[in-house]
Amino acid sequence: MTPEEMLAPIYEFLLCETPDEWVEVALQHPEIMLIDHCNCEKKAAGSAMTLMNRHIDNADLLYKMSKLAREELRHFEQVLAIMQKRGVEYKVVTGSRYAKELHKSVRKPYQEKLVDTLIIGALIEARSCERFAKIAPRLDEELEKFYVSLLKSESRHFRDYITLAGQYCDEASLQQRIDVFAELERELILSDDNEFRFHSGIPRL
C-alpha cells in the first residue's frame, strides 16, 4: 500500500488538515517536537495496556491492543535513540490539552465509555499519521525517512480502533459519536494554543 492509499481514509476521517502555522513552529522547536513525540508513543502504549486490563472479555481487543502497545513502545525506543544521537535531553514537558479536552466528552456508562475511548484513540492515531506526513518533507533525511516509516502502523492503529468501536454499537450510533469527537478535534487543531506540542493547536508563543 502506497502512502497515498494509507492516508486517504485518514484525510476522509479528519475534518481538517494541520495548519501550516503548526508546521512552521515545529520546525523552529525540533527538540520539543521529539520529546513530545517520545511521550506520545509512551502514552499510546499505556492507553492500549489500560484497555487490555479493563476489557478482558474481548479477545479481538486484547490481540489488537497487545500488538499496538508493542509497536508504540518500539517507536518510543526509536525516537529515544534519535534524541540520544542528536544530544536531545529527555526532560519533562507538560502534556498538551488535546487528549484531555477530548476525554471530557466521554460518556460514563461502561459500553458507551468504551466506544468513546476507542474513537478518541482513532482520532489520535489519525492525527499523528496526518502530521507525520505533513511535516516529513520539511525535515532532514533521517527524520523524514523515520516519520514516513510510521505511516503504515499509525494508519493501521486508526483502523483497529474504529473497527473495535463498531463492535460495541450500531453503525448509526458509531457515526454519530465520530461526528461529535471529530468536530471537537477540529476545533482543538484549528484554535490558538499557548504551547507547542505534537498534538497542539496553532501555537501562539
Stockholm file with secondary structure:
# STOCKHOLM 1.0

chainA/1-205         MTPEEMLAPIYEFLLCETPDEWVEVALQHPEIMLIDHCNCEKKAAGSAMTLMNRHIDNADLLYKMSKLAREELRHFEQVLAIMQKRGVEYKVVTGSRYAKELHKSVRKPYQEKLVDTLIIGALIEARSCERFAKIAPRLDEELEKFYVSLLKSESRHFRDYITLAGQYCDEASLQQRIDVFAELERELILSDDNEFRFHSGIPRL
#=GR chainA/1-205 SS CCHHHHHHHHHHHSSSCCCHHHHHHHHHCHHHHHHHHHHHHHHHHHHHHHHHHHCTTCHHHHHHHHHHHHHHHHHHHHHHHHHHHHTCCCCCCCCCHHHHHHHTTCCSSHHHHHHHHHHHHHHHHHHHHHHHHHHGGGSCHHHHHHHHHTHHHHHHHHHHHHHHHTTSSCHHHHHHHHHHHHHHHHHHHHSEESSCCTTCSEECC
#=GC SS_cons         CCHHHHHHHHHHHSSSCCCHHHHHHHHHCHHHHHHHHHHHHHHHHHHHHHHHHHCTTCHHHHHHHHHHHHHHHHHHHHHHHHHHHHTCCCCCCCCCHHHHHHHTTCCSSHHHHHHHHHHHHHHHHHHHHHHHHHHGGGSCHHHHHHHHHTHHHHHHHHHHHHHHHTTSSCHHHHHHHHHHHHHHHHHHHHSEESSCCTTCSEECC
//
